[in-house]
Amino acid sequence: MAEIINMPRLSDTMEEGTVATWLKKVGDKVEEGDILAEIETDKATMEFESFHQGTLLHIGVQEGETTKVDELLAIIGEEGEDISDLISNSKTLASNSKEDKTSDQSKEDEKSKDDKVAQSEDEASHNDSNNTTELPEGVTVVTMPRLSDTMEEGTVATWLKKVGDQVSEGDILAEIETDKATMEFESFQAGTLLHVGLEEGESAKVDALLAIIGPEGTDVSAIAKNFKAEGASTKSETTGADTASKTKENAPQEAPKQTSATSGSGSSSSSTSSSDSSRIFISPLAKKMADEKGINIQQVKGSGENGRIIKRDIENFTPAASASVGKFVPTGQEDFDEVKHSQMRKVIAKRLAESKFTAPHYYLNVEFNMEHAIAFREQYNSLPDTKISYNDMIVKACALALKKHPQVNSQWFDDKMQLNNHVHIGVAVAVPDGLVVPVVKFANEQSLTQIGAAVKDFAVKARNKKLTPQEMEGSTFTISNLGMFGIESFTSIINQPNSAILSVGAIIEKPVVKNGQIVVGHTMKLTMACDHRTVDGATGSEFLLTLKGYIENPVTMLV
């Protein structure tokens, strides 16, 4: 599915951007971490990094051209994909926006004369009331940047400067984390870091006070105390007007060097300061991955532009020597390590809590005889170039059973219940930061081998953090399998808005009764968590009975 990339807003004052250079052309393949273009504002020229992979299908702004924030910049999708509707809709929206702005401008012109009179009358008293927060010469207030149109708050992952440190143009002040990426925050202002508004690990809304930079020894306590996030825009404009003549010859205003698109695909890249030739070129995403994997970036060779380290370099890095040893702790000494929550972990926690405490869960437990399933899999895998897992068989069986029980294949919304006639099965995959759920689309229409190939591909992508948002959207039912870890039975939390999730345990060899005799058999326990708002006990039981028929007699899945 094609992704629309809009002109990002690189700072709170930015209204338009100019494409300085396209580093990709229409038809080129784009990988995550590739630089699409260099975008120029009145403050800086910044690299625009892609968090999507696919083919560059359309360029909306040519080199040297300028466009407003949030207008069409590019489209990335599958090769040959029809994007004519997307381009047409984008032009319509842009046209409507211009008409609205023209109308708004006329109204503003009518108000202008009255506003100027009122402004002159209020100016004196306004200036007197703001004396306590007036910015001293050379001081810049740095606020939490909006890194995407959907971003509401950011977390300071790491401060790379502390209060009292000298800051040069190009220095990285901090790493800012959102639910989409961790991005470096680069200073375009020289001076001393006078105040830090957020400590590491703390979060704040966009436009909240992040830091203050200015001449050493300047008292900024009143500025920090009286700063209001809702007034950040006004303060920024005042700062620009009051200090432009004072500081523009000495140092440009503070601006974050990170990019973002409406679709959340933007990120900044690291670049070196002219005064620091030893600094390593590395994208924020690559740096975050290196930190998570404990990779020394000094040992990594970059394959990006100008030797820049990008995501694939970290994924493909093999250390010369490594040892997996635990941390040494002396006998009798208490010790612990603190691991700050990633935004991904925070989002997962929030969604699971919402599901657990809003959906009335109940659980149905069953145990299936797996003798025929074991024999079927052995025969199926004897075919050339064929290999399926028990999980693949369960996905297929669930898909067929869901077609017969649309109530279980339903979704709950505040004002309606949606009975899905298509079957998209989410398959939970564990990653270091939690669980991701890629989706096997139209699973009932796919063969066992097709399902197996899709699930394996998703697992590899999940481990390498290459899953796209589109591959994790649209599930109508979810399966979580811990059988490979020897877990016999467990319960799961429903992946809302789905109505149910199936927990699959290990196949266990145990005594069973067959024809009145105790023999050795193989069984598997499954537990289905159901949302009682949509799936009654009888409905869930009927579904599991149908599922039992397919799993205990898997040849019926081929009919």
C-alpha positions as a printed Julia matrix, in Angstrom:
559×3 Matrix{Float64}:
   0.0     0.0     0.0
   1.39    3.37   -1.03
   2.55    5.84    1.62
   2.09    9.6     1.17
   5.06   11.61    2.45
   4.25   15.25    3.17
   6.54   18.22    3.67
   7.62   17.91    7.32
   7.43   20.69    9.88
  11.02   21.01   11.09
  10.33   23.67   13.69
   7.36   25.4    15.27
   7.94   28.5    13.13
   8.42   26.67    9.83
   5.66   27.25    7.28
   7.3    26.0     4.07
  10.33   24.1     2.86
  12.44   23.93   -0.28
  13.82   20.73   -1.79
  17.52   21.43   -2.19
  18.45   18.01   -3.61
  16.71   14.73   -4.34
  18.99   11.78   -3.58
  16.48    9.33   -5.06
  14.58    9.52   -8.34
  11.25    8.07   -9.41
  11.63    4.33   -9.91
  14.47    3.94   -7.42
  14.23    1.38   -4.65
  14.1     2.91   -1.18
  15.27    1.12    1.96
  14.62    2.15    5.54
  17.37    4.56    6.52
  18.02    5.83    2.98
  18.17    9.59    2.51
  15.39   10.71    0.17
  16.2    14.41   -0.11
  17.79   17.44    1.48
  15.2    19.96    2.63
  16.04   23.61    3.14
  14.33   26.03    5.52
  15.31   29.53    6.54
  17.38   27.99    9.33
  19.19   24.98    7.91
  19.38   22.34    5.22
  18.43   18.96    6.66
  18.56   15.41    5.38
  15.23   13.63    5.04
  15.49    9.95    6.0
  12.97    7.29    4.97
  11.42    4.92    7.48
   9.55    3.15    4.68
  10.79    0.73    2.08
   9.5     0.31   -1.44
   9.75    2.16   -4.74
   9.72    5.94   -5.11
   6.58    6.29   -7.23
   6.07   10.04   -7.33
   7.88   13.29   -6.53
   5.57   16.19   -5.73
   8.19   18.93   -5.37
  11.1    19.29   -7.76
  14.58   20.48   -6.79
  14.54   24.19   -6.04
  10.78   24.27   -5.62
   9.11   25.35   -2.38
   5.91   24.08   -0.82
   3.94   24.53    2.38
   4.22   22.2     5.34
   1.93   19.13    5.07
   1.64   19.34    1.28
   2.56   16.37   -0.93
   6.3    15.76   -1.13
   6.55   12.18   -2.4
   4.8     8.8    -2.6
   6.46    5.46   -1.81
   4.81    2.13   -2.56
   5.02   -1.08   -4.53
   6.46   -0.98   -8.04
   3.7    -0.46  -10.6
   1.1     0.5    -8.0
  -1.64    2.86   -9.22
  -1.36    6.13   -7.28
  -3.38    8.4    -9.58
  -6.16    8.78   -6.98
  -3.67    9.74   -4.28
  -2.12   12.43   -6.49
  -5.54   13.73   -7.55
  -6.83   13.87   -3.97
  -3.69   15.62   -2.84
  -4.1    18.33   -5.48
  -7.74   18.8    -4.51
  -6.84   19.22   -0.86
  -4.09   21.7    -1.74
  -6.5    23.71   -3.92
  -9.12   23.82   -1.18
  -6.48   24.85    1.31
  -5.42   27.8    -0.87
  -9.03   28.94   -1.26
  -9.5    28.78    2.5
  -6.31   30.72    3.08
  -7.38   33.4     0.57
 -10.69   33.76    2.38
  -8.94   33.88    5.73
  -6.5    36.49    4.42
  -9.38   38.75    3.33
 -10.84   38.55    6.82
  -7.44   39.28    8.3
  -7.04   42.35    6.08
 -10.41   43.66    7.26
  -9.35   43.22   10.86
  -5.86   44.59   10.32
  -6.68   48.27   10.76
  -8.6    47.71   13.97
  -5.9    45.38   15.27
  -3.17   47.94   14.64
  -5.05   50.61   16.57
  -5.65   48.2    19.45
  -2.06   47.07   19.32
  -0.68   50.58   19.65
  -2.95   51.26   22.61
  -2.02   48.03   24.39
   1.67   47.97   23.51
   2.92   49.95   26.49
   1.0    47.97   29.1
   1.81   44.71   27.32
   5.53   45.41   27.42
   5.36   46.31   31.11
   3.55   43.05   31.94
   6.15   40.96   30.14
   9.24   42.51   31.68
   9.65   39.51   33.97
   9.97   37.07   31.03
  11.71   39.29   28.5
  14.66   37.41   27.01
  18.09   38.89   27.75
  20.36   39.52   24.81
  21.67   36.34   23.18
  19.33   34.0    25.11
  17.3    31.39   23.23
  14.45   29.3    24.63
  14.4    25.78   23.16
  11.02   24.02   23.24
  10.01   20.4    22.7
   9.8    20.05   18.91
   6.89   18.48   17.05
   8.56   15.68   15.1
   5.41   14.58   13.31
   1.83   15.76   12.93
   0.64   12.99   15.25
   3.2    13.66   17.97
   1.75   15.05   21.19
   4.69   14.6    23.55
   8.34   13.61   23.57
  10.71   12.0    26.03
  14.3    13.05   26.67
  16.16    9.78   26.17
  19.63   11.22   26.8
  21.17   14.62   27.44
  24.52   14.92   25.69
  25.18   18.29   27.34
  24.73   19.33   30.97
  24.01   22.71   32.53
  27.13   24.86   32.33
  28.52   23.14   29.24
  29.52   25.2    26.25
  27.39   24.49   23.18
  28.7    25.04   19.66
  26.7    25.11   16.46
  26.21   21.53   15.31
  26.55   19.97   18.77
  23.94   17.38   19.73
  22.05   18.58   22.81
  19.88   15.56   23.44
  18.14   12.54   21.97
  14.35   12.92   21.86
  12.2     9.79   21.81
   8.68    9.42   20.43
   6.66    6.27   19.78
   8.09    6.19   16.26
  11.79    6.9    16.57
  14.59    8.36   18.66
  15.97   11.5    17.03
  19.01   13.61   17.73
  18.39   17.24   18.64
  21.13   19.4    17.14
  21.88   22.96   18.2
  22.24   25.8    15.75
  22.89   28.21   18.63
  26.25   28.81   20.25
  26.46   29.62   23.94
  26.17   28.04   27.37
  23.48   25.56   28.37
  21.88   27.62   31.14
  18.85   25.54   32.03
  17.4    22.08   31.38
  13.62   21.86   31.58
  13.35   18.06   31.49
  15.51   15.4    33.04
  16.4    12.16   31.25
  13.39    9.87   31.05
  10.9    12.69   31.59
   8.21   13.46   29.03
   6.5    16.7    28.1
   3.99   17.99   25.6
   5.11   19.6    22.37
   6.13   23.27   22.89
   6.98   22.71   26.57
  10.25   24.15   27.86
  13.17   21.92   26.94
  16.25   24.06   27.52
  17.64   27.6    27.58
  20.9    28.61   25.89
  22.69   31.93   26.22
  25.79   33.79   27.45
  27.53   32.25   30.46
  26.34   33.62   33.8
  22.99   34.91   32.53
  20.18   34.58   35.08
  17.31   32.76   33.37
  15.44   31.58   36.48
  12.55   33.99   35.82
  12.26   32.82   32.22
  12.13   29.16   33.27
   9.64   29.88   36.07
   7.23   31.93   33.94
   7.45   29.94   30.72
   4.09   28.64   29.56
   3.89   25.88   26.94
   0.71   27.3    25.45
   2.57   30.56   24.89
   5.55   29.01   23.24
   4.53   30.15   19.77
   4.11   33.75   20.91
   7.39   33.64   22.78
   9.17   32.26   19.75
   7.87   35.09   17.6
   8.84   37.65   20.22
  12.27   36.11   20.48
  12.74   36.27   16.75
  11.62   39.9    16.6
  13.44   41.15   19.68
  16.71   39.33   19.27
  17.13   39.07   15.51
  19.04   42.33   15.27
  21.05   41.45   18.35
  22.09   37.9    17.54
  21.81   37.16   13.84
  25.37   38.27   13.18
  26.71   36.17   16.04
  24.72   32.93   15.83
  21.54   31.65   14.14
  18.5    30.77   16.21
  18.08   27.35   17.78
  16.47   24.8    15.48
  16.07   21.07   15.83
  17.75   19.06   13.14
  15.27   16.33   12.6
  12.68   15.71    9.95
   9.32   14.06    9.95
   6.5    13.34    7.58
   2.79   13.23    8.19
   2.96    9.47    7.82
   5.56    9.29   10.55
   8.34    8.32    8.2
  10.67   11.19    8.85
  13.82   11.17   10.87
  16.96   13.18   11.11
  20.42   12.07   10.29
  23.57   12.79   12.21
  26.06   15.1    10.6
  29.41   16.44   11.67
  30.2    19.9    12.82
  32.96   21.67   10.99
  34.7    22.02   14.33
  34.54   18.29   15.13
  35.99   16.2    12.34
  36.16   13.09   14.54
  32.4    12.75   14.96
  30.82    9.65   13.43
  28.12    9.93   10.78
  25.2     7.79   12.01
  21.43    8.0    11.73
  19.44    8.22   14.97
  17.68    4.92   14.22
  21.01    3.17   13.66
  22.38    4.67   16.86
  19.37    3.49   18.87
  19.69   -0.03   17.42
  23.42   -0.06   18.2
  22.72    0.94   21.79
  20.06   -1.76   22.16
  22.4    -4.43   20.78
  25.47   -3.19   22.66
  27.38   -2.53   19.43
  30.35   -0.18   19.5
  29.69    2.15   16.57
  33.43    2.82   16.31
  33.7    -0.72   14.89
  30.93   -0.29   12.31
  31.66    0.71    8.73
  28.93    2.88    7.21
  27.48    2.12    3.78
  25.38    5.3     3.45
  26.26    8.61    1.87
  29.68    9.9     2.95
  30.28    6.71    4.94
  27.24    7.33    7.12
  26.15    4.42    9.33
  22.53    3.47    8.64
  20.12    0.81    9.84
  21.29   -2.03    7.58
  24.89   -1.56    8.74
  23.84   -2.3    12.32
  21.64   -5.22   11.24
  24.49   -6.79    9.26
  27.27   -6.03   11.77
  29.24   -9.0    13.09
  31.73   -8.2    15.86
  35.19   -9.66   15.57
  34.84  -11.25   18.96
  32.1   -11.28   21.51
  31.36  -12.92   24.81
  27.98  -13.45   26.39
  28.66  -13.13   30.08
  26.52  -11.87   32.9
  27.39   -8.84   34.97
  29.75   -9.59   37.83
  28.31   -8.81   41.25
  30.33   -9.47   44.44
  28.82  -11.98   46.87
  26.38  -10.45   49.31
  26.06   -7.15   47.42
  22.68   -5.89   46.26
  22.73   -4.65   42.7
  20.28   -3.67   39.98
  20.17   -1.99   36.61
  17.49    0.45   35.55
  16.16    0.21   32.0
  14.13    3.18   30.88
  10.91    2.41   29.06
  11.07    2.83   25.32
   8.14    4.58   23.66
   7.24    1.26   22.01
   7.09   -0.41   25.42
   4.96    2.46   26.78
   2.49    2.19   23.89
   2.21   -1.6    24.28
   1.62   -1.22   28.01
  -1.04    1.41   27.47
  -2.92   -0.63   24.88
  -2.8    -3.87   26.87
  -4.04   -2.12   29.99
  -6.88   -0.53   28.04
  -7.84   -3.92   26.61
  -7.65   -5.79   29.92
  -9.63   -3.23   31.88
 -12.23   -2.27   29.24
 -13.01   -5.59   27.55
 -14.71   -8.16   29.84
 -12.37  -11.12   29.26
 -13.34  -14.72   29.89
 -11.46  -17.89   28.95
 -12.29  -21.2    27.28
  -9.83  -24.09   27.68
  -9.61  -27.09   25.37
  -7.21  -30.01   24.78
  -6.87  -31.51   21.31
  -5.57  -34.91   20.22
  -2.58  -34.23   17.95
  -1.84  -37.75   16.62
  -3.36  -37.14   13.18
  -1.85  -33.64   13.02
   1.64  -35.06   13.67
   1.23  -37.7    10.96
  -0.23  -35.16    8.52
   2.68  -32.75    9.0
   5.25  -35.51    8.46
   3.58  -36.51    5.2
   3.14  -32.92    4.03
   6.77  -32.05    4.71
   7.94  -35.1     2.77
   7.05  -33.22   -0.41
  10.03  -31.55   -2.14
  10.84  -28.01   -0.96
   7.96  -28.08    1.51
   8.11  -27.38    5.23
   5.23  -26.25    7.41
   4.99  -25.87   11.18
   2.21  -26.77   13.59
   1.6   -23.05   13.96
   0.96  -22.76   10.22
  -1.62  -25.51   10.52
  -3.3   -23.72   13.44
  -3.44  -20.45   11.48
  -5.09  -22.2     8.56
  -7.52  -24.11   10.79
  -8.51  -20.92   12.63
  -9.04  -19.08    9.36
 -11.42  -21.77    8.07
 -13.27  -21.94   11.39
 -13.64  -18.16   11.56
 -15.4   -18.14    8.19
 -18.04  -20.39    9.76
 -18.28  -18.29   12.95
 -18.22  -14.6    11.97
 -19.24  -13.61   15.51
 -15.77  -14.69   16.73
 -14.25  -12.87   13.73
 -15.87   -9.65   14.89
 -14.65   -6.33   16.32
 -16.12   -4.12   19.03
 -16.46   -0.39   18.58
 -18.21    2.13   20.84
 -21.2     2.54   18.53
 -21.29   -0.74   16.62
 -20.1    -4.32   16.24
 -18.38   -5.22   12.98
 -18.83   -8.78   11.68
 -15.94   -9.36    9.28
 -16.45  -11.46    6.18
 -12.72  -11.46    5.5
 -10.18  -13.23    7.73
  -6.94  -11.44    8.66
  -5.05  -13.34   11.37
  -2.49  -11.59   13.54
   0.45  -13.72   14.66
   2.17  -12.47   17.82
   5.98  -12.28   17.49
   8.33  -11.46   20.39
  10.92   -8.69   19.95
  13.23   -7.12   22.57
  10.84   -4.23   23.27
   7.71   -6.4    23.58
   5.34   -8.01   21.1
   4.49   -7.09   17.53
   1.6    -8.61   15.63
   2.1    -8.93   11.86
  -1.03   -9.93    9.98
  -1.59  -12.78    7.51
  -4.18  -11.25    5.19
  -7.0   -13.42    3.79
  -5.56  -16.43    5.6
  -8.51  -18.65    4.67
  -7.68  -18.17    0.99
  -4.01  -19.14    1.35
  -2.45  -22.6     1.25
  -0.46  -24.02    4.14
   2.81  -23.36    2.33
   1.81  -19.76    1.58
   0.93  -19.2     5.22
   4.21  -20.77    6.3
   6.23  -18.53    3.98
   4.39  -15.42    5.15
   4.85  -16.19    8.85
   8.57  -16.93    8.4
   9.04  -13.68    6.5
   7.24  -11.74    9.23
   9.4   -13.34   11.92
  12.61  -12.31   10.16
  11.34   -8.78    9.59
  10.24   -8.5    13.21
  13.66   -9.49   14.53
  15.32   -6.99   12.19
  12.71   -4.28   12.93
  11.68   -4.14    9.27
   7.95   -4.66    9.71
   5.95   -1.84    8.17
   2.84   -0.38    9.83
   0.74   -1.79    6.99
   1.95   -5.32    7.82
   0.71   -4.92   11.41
  -2.72   -3.48   10.68
  -6.16   -4.95   10.11
  -6.19   -8.2    12.11
  -9.61   -9.69   12.85
  -8.31  -12.47   15.14
  -4.98  -13.13   16.87
  -2.9   -16.22   17.67
  -0.15  -16.32   20.31
   1.99  -19.46   20.42
   4.44  -20.24   23.26
   4.56  -23.97   22.58
   8.11  -23.74   21.24
   9.19  -22.64   24.74
   7.62  -25.68   26.37
   4.68  -23.73   27.83
   1.73  -26.12   28.19
  -1.02  -23.52   28.65
  -1.4   -19.79   29.22
  -3.82  -16.91   28.69
  -3.41  -13.81   26.53
  -4.85  -10.31   26.48
  -7.16   -9.55   23.56
  -5.65   -7.44   20.79
  -8.43   -4.86   20.5
 -10.63   -4.15   18.65
 -10.61   -7.91   17.98
 -13.07  -10.05   19.93
 -10.78  -12.99   20.7
  -7.21  -14.27   20.89
  -6.06  -17.91   20.9
  -3.19  -19.02   23.16
  -1.41  -22.15   21.87
   0.64  -24.42   24.14
   3.18  -27.15   23.49
   2.42  -30.63   22.18
   2.86  -32.94   25.16
   3.43  -36.7    25.2
   1.2   -38.16   27.92
  -1.0   -41.14   28.82
  -4.41  -40.95   27.14
  -7.43  -43.24   27.05
  -8.1   -44.82   23.64
 -10.77  -47.45   23.12
 -10.89  -48.03   26.86
  -7.12  -48.55   27.07
  -4.41  -46.26   28.48
  -1.87  -45.58   25.73
   0.81  -43.04   24.96
  -0.65  -40.06   23.11
   0.12  -36.49   22.13
  -2.13  -33.6    23.09
  -2.08  -29.83   22.87
  -3.86  -27.32   25.13
  -5.38  -24.14   23.77
  -7.0   -21.25   25.62
  -9.19  -18.68   23.92
  -9.73  -15.3    25.58
 -13.07  -13.83   24.48
 -14.65  -10.39   24.77
 -18.01  -11.11   26.38
 -19.52   -8.06   24.69
 -19.32   -9.78   21.31
 -18.65  -13.49   21.93
 -20.92  -15.42   24.27
 -19.78  -18.66   25.89
 -21.82  -20.83   23.56
 -20.54  -18.96   20.49
 -16.92  -19.38   21.55
 -17.48  -23.06   22.34
 -18.99  -23.74   18.92
 -15.99  -22.1    17.27
 -13.55  -24.26   19.25
 -15.55  -27.37   18.32
 -15.17  -26.5    14.63
 -11.47  -25.77   15.19
 -11.09  -29.16   16.86
 -12.44  -30.85   13.73
  -9.85  -29.21   11.5
  -6.85  -29.73   13.8
  -7.62  -33.34   14.77
  -8.41  -34.17   11.12
  -6.14  -31.79    9.17
  -6.84  -33.45    5.82
 -10.21  -31.65    5.92
  -8.34  -28.35    5.55
  -7.33  -29.41    2.03
 -10.9   -30.06    0.84
